[in-house]
Amino acid sequence: MISDYLESVTKQFAYYKMLGEKTFAQLTDGQLNWQYNAESNSIAMIVNHLSGNMISRWTDIFNTDGEKEWRNREAEFATITPNREALLILWNKGWDCLLSTLEQLTVDDLDRIIYIRNMGHTVAEAINRQLAHYPYHVGQIAFMGKMLCDEKWSSLSIPKGKSDDYNADKFAKEKHREHFTDEFRKDKD
């Protein structure tokens, strides 16, 4: 299991990145900056936060705390209205930092201790912490996208009313080993 762990979590992070991008593709620039009210976050604000978190957490993980001195978390939640191109640059900068760090890790690194706000985590624990955090926010992005698109929304998974068809297709195949994200990834190994 340990030898598959890094590959599995990398695929899962890439899957959630893809879900965010499929949501962005369905929205207008204005919708990316829409806020329900002053207390809620826009998709752009969530992207700003995710990027800031990823860059802080995954830059120089073995030598510096995951909460970098230069990070301004409060500013990540300030109202911003970037255009789509600027938003995607910010989005990709964060994900590139995370994914490139994961690519460099080895199985031996998983038990090494790194720090987030002076709290020691094994690398595996830090990965798991973020594997809960990032999909939480991607889920918020997808939920807002679904509300904004209404009946024009294209499902990111199994569309309503299609579960039986989906399951029939899956059970028509022989049992086999496959990561659940493989069917969605264009870059299969």
Secondary structure as UniProt FT lines:
FT   HELIX           2..24
FT   TURN            25..26
FT   HELIX           29..32
FT   TURN            38..39
FT   HELIX           43..58
FT   TURN            61..63
FT   TURN            69..70
FT   HELIX           73..76
FT   HELIX           84..104
FT   HELIX           107..111
FT   STRAND          113..116
FT   TURN            117..118
FT   STRAND          119..122
FT   HELIX           123..149
FT   HELIX           150..152
FT   TURN            160..161
FT   HELIX           163..171
FT   TURN            180..184
//
